[in-house]
Amino acid sequence: MECDDVGGHMRGLMIEYAPANRSLELLRPLTEQKIVIPGSTADMMQQQKAREKQRLELSYTIALLAGGCAGTAVDVTLFPIDTIKTRMQAPCGFRAAGGFGSVYRGLLGAACGSAPGAALFFSTYERVKDALMEGADEEYHPLCYMAASSCGEVVACWIRVPTENVKQKMQAGIYPTTRAALNGIVGSKGWRGFYVGYGSTIMREIPFSFIQFPIYETLKKRGAQHRGRALQPFESALCGSVGGGVSAAITTPFDVIKTHLMIGRDRQGVPYTGWRSAVLRIYQSGGAKMFFRGIVPRTVWIALGGCVFFGSYETAKLLLVEQLLPDDDQPEAPALG
């Protein structure tokens, strides 16, 4: 009897307090929510995080726009030197490819691809670099630059390679106009024809970036430490010129192979079947020195191009920072380094 009485009493208590327990269950999600009081420290921290996220997104937009401006500036300004370099590397020879005549042939195709290609490169480079450098020791920063620039090149080449195919075929005198080049490439190999030489371009661009960007970033960082301030655009341009010139000279053999593959055939008009056949025939045509044809105009072109490219990038970046970022966020913009 006593046990039954105790059991009944406990059941009564459970029934009596059940509504209250259900109310607490319903209120629990509300009590677990963090209530931020306007003007409190938590509110200020949330606003700071939101501003930082917005500033970061804007910085990537600035990198994209500034990169597009820089790519267009360098390709249009130095296009004649690029044409001369391509004709020196052409299997048919410099004179047969056009010599010094019509050095702006293919400019339209290059201009159409330069802005989106450079924009994709810089936006990818900045995002990957920020992700890799977060928490990394300074001694590993050059590796971060290499990896980020390689990712940028792989992405940018999806636009750069088709425009390079059109441009170089016109520079070598294979097609007289952009429309003829487009129709000829599609007619001979279909849409895949625009990506002939993609692999050899990647083989050229990744080693090029491996050398160029660590040199550029290191010179820029050392220069800023020496002067005790951030470098001006023209000073950053000189750093880019040194990095570009050294990289261009070292990677010239890859550029020669890429040019031959994009032109598509050797001096006798026999098509290449791949990069191995291109390497073999280039060597058979004149030995190892053939892989360095056009090294002088290529080095001069890219050294000057590095100056114009990075100078334009830094200048456009500063102008865009002033226009797009709020005043309190302007001290730091998307920078290469």
N, C-alpha and C positions, 0 to 999 in steps of 0.2 A: 504493500500500500504506500509506503513512504517513497519507494522508487517511482511509483506511478504518479504520486503527487508532485515529486520533483520534476519528472519529465513533463507533466502537464504545465507546470509553472514555467519551464524553459520554453515550451512551445508558445505559451502566451506572450512571453517576452519577445520572441522572434517575430510573432505576428504584430506586436505593438510597435516594434522598431523597424519593421520592413519598409514602410513608406519613407521613413527618414533615410534608410540605406539606399533606396532607389533614387531618392533626390540627390544624394551625394554622388552616386554613379553618374547621373545626368550632368551634374555640375563639374565633375572631375576634368573633362576636356577643357573647360573654360579656365579652371584653376591652374592647369598645366601650361597654358599659353603665357608667353612673356609679354607683359604689358609695359610698353615703353612710354614714359611720360615725356611729352614735348618739352624740349629744353634741357633734359637730363643728360648725363654723360653717355648713357646707352643710346639715346637719340642722336647725339652728336657723332658717335662712332658709326652708327648706321648711315648717316648722311655722308660721312667721310668715305666709307666704303663705296657708296653709290657714286660719289664724285670720282673716286679713283677708277672704278670700273668704266665710267663714261669717258674719262681721260684716256684710259688705255685703248678703248675702242676707237676713239678719235685719233690716237697716235698711229694706229694701224691704217686708218683711212688716209692720214697724212702721208705715211710711207708709200701707200699705193699711188696716190696722186703725184707726189714728188718723184717717185720712180718713173712714172709714165712721162713726165716732163723731161727728166734726165735722159731717158732712152731716145726720145724723139730728137732732142737737141744734139746728142752725139752722133746719131746715125745720119741725120740730114747734113750736119756741118762737115763731117769727115768722110762723106760717101765717096768722093773721087779717089781718095787714097785707098779705100777698101776695094774699089773697082780695079785699080792698078795692081794691088796685091793678088786679087783673084785671077787676073789675066796672066800674071807671072807664073802662077801655079797651074794654069790650064794645061792639059795634056797636049793641045795643039800648038802651044807656044804663045808668047806675048803678042807678037804682031798679028798672027792669025786670029787671035781672040779679040782683036780690036785696037791694040796698042794704046795710045793716049787719046783716041777719039771717043766721043760719046760717053764720057766718064760718069754721067748721071743716069745712064740707062739702068732701069730697075729700081730707081729711087722710090717710086710709088709703092711698090710691093714692100720695100724695106720700111717705109714710113708707116704703112698700115699695121705692121707687126711689132714695131719697136716700142710704141707706147704700152700696149697691153702686155707684151712680154716682160718689159722692165717693171711694170706695175706688179705683175704676178710674182716676179722674183723678189722684190723688196718686201711685199706684204708677207710672203712665205718666210723669207729670211728673218724678218723681225719677230714673227710669232715663234718660230722654232728656236731662235737664239734666246729669246726671253725665257722660254720653257726650259732649255738646257742649262742656262746660266743661273737659274734660281737655286740657290744653295750650293753652287759649285765653287770650289776653291779657285783663286785667281790663276794658278798654274795650269788649270785645265781650260781656261777661256779660249786659247787658240784652237783647241779641239772642238769647242762649241762653235766657233766661227766657221771651221771647216765643215762640220756636219750641217749647220744651218745653211751655208752657201750651197752645199751640194743638193740639199732638198729644194732650195730655190731654183737651181738650174734645171733639175728634173722637171719641175712644174712649168717653168718658163719655156722650156724647149718644145712643149706641146703647141705653142704658138710660134716660137722662133724658127723651128725647122721648116714648116711649110713656106714661110716668107723667105727663108734663106734659099730654099730650092728655086723659087721663082726668081729671086734677085740674082743668084749666081748664074743661072742659065741665061739670063738676059745680059749680065755683065760679060759672059764668055761669048756672046754673039749667037747663041743657039736660037733664040727667039727675039724678034724686034720689038714686040710690045707686051704689056702685061696680060692683055686678053689672049694673045697668041700663046704665051707661056702657060696660062691656066688651061686653055683648051688642049695644048700639046701634052701636058703632064697627065691630065685626066684621060685623054685619048690613048696614050701609050701604056699607062700602068694603073689607070683608075685612080680613085681617091687615095689609095695607098702610096701612090707616087709622090705625094706631098711629104711623106715621112721617110723617103729614101735618105739614108745618112743620119737617121735619128741616133742610132747606136754610136756611130763615130763622133757625132756632135757631143753626146754625153761624155764619151771618152776624152774629148778635148776640154769641155767646159768644167768638169769636176776637178781634174788636176789644175786647171787654170785658177779656179776659185780657191783650191787648197793653198795655192801660193799667194794669190793676190790679196785675199781678205785678211789673213793673219798679218801680212806686211802692212796693209793699210791700217788695220786696227792698232797694231803695235806702234807704228809711227805716229798715229793720231794721239794715242794715249801718252807716249813719251813727250810729244810736242806740247800737249796740254800741261803735263807735269813741269816741263822746263819753263814754260811761260807763266805758269800759275793761273791759267784761265782756259776756258774752252776755246778751241781753235776757230778762227773765222773761216767762212766758206772757201776763200781762195787758198788758205793754208791747208785745209782738208783736201782741196783739189790737187795740190802738189803731192800729198801723201798717196792719193789715188793714182797719180801719174807714175810714181816710182813703182808701186805695186803692180800696176798694169803692164808697164814696160818689161819688168823682169819676168812676169808670168807669160807674156806674149812670146818672148824669145825662147823660153824653155819649152813651150807647148806647140811650137811651129810645126813639128812633124805630124802631130794629130790634126792640125788645121789643113795641111797638105792632103792627107788621106781623106778628110771630110770633103774637101773641094773636089777631088777626083770622083768620089762616089756620087756627089750631087750633080756633077756634069754628066756622069753616067757612062762615059766611054773613053778609051785611050786615044793616042795620036792616030792610030790606024782605024779608028771608028769601031773597035771591038768593045762591046759592053762589058762592064765589070759584073762579076757574079757575087761579089761580097767584099768585105774589107780585106780578106786575105789575098784575093786576087789583085786588089788594088795595091796593097803593100808590095807584092811580088813584082808587079809590072812597073811600079814607080822605081823600085831598086834596079830592075833590069834596064831601065831607060837611061841610067846615068850614075848609079851607085848611091851611097848614103847621102851625098851632098844634095840629091834631088829632094830629100825630105826637109831641106832647109831653104827651098826656093821661096822667095818673097819674105825672108825673115826681116830684112831692113824696113820695107814699107809696113809690114805687120807690126813690128815693134814700135815704129814711129807713130803709126795710126792708133795703136792701143794706148801708148803713153800719152799722146795728145787726147785720145778719147777718154782715158781715165781722168785727166784733168777737167775736161768739159763735163764728163758724166757725173763725177762726185761733186764738182763745183756747182753744177746745175741742181743736183739733188739737195745739197745743203742749203742753197739759196731758196729753192722752192719750198723746202721744209720750213725755213724760218718765216717765209711769207705766209704759208698756210697756218703755222702755229699762231701767228698774230690774228688771223681771221677766224679760226675755228675754235681755238682753246680759250677758255675764260682767262682773265688777267692773272688770277691766283694760281692757275695751272701752267702758265707759260714758261717757267724756267727750264722745264725738262720736256723735250720733244722726242719723237722717235729717232734715235741716233744710232749710227753704226759704231757702237763701241761704248 
